[in-house]
Amino acid sequence: MNDHHVGQVVLSKQGRDKGSFYIIIAIKGDLSFLVDGKKKTFARPKKKNLKHIQGTLKDSGKIREDLKRGLPPKIRK
């Protein structure tokens, strides 16, 4: 069962970016679209398989609400 959701802070478990933190901005099928506010932005999010990320208890409610309203969220660097 998939317990990931938009706005959740996740940790990369696989790949070159292993150990990096991201925020989920979209989920489509088995893919998540991730941003970190530095290298991966909303214009060019990182695509990553859901089984290759680990959810955390942290959540960015502000980003989730901005996405629901159609506003471009801002991530502080």
Buried (B, 14 or more C-beta within 10 A) or exposed (E): EEEEEBBBBBBBBEEEBEEBBBBBBBBEEEEBBBBBBEEBEBEEBBEBEBEBBEBEEEBBEEBBEBBEEEEEBEBEE
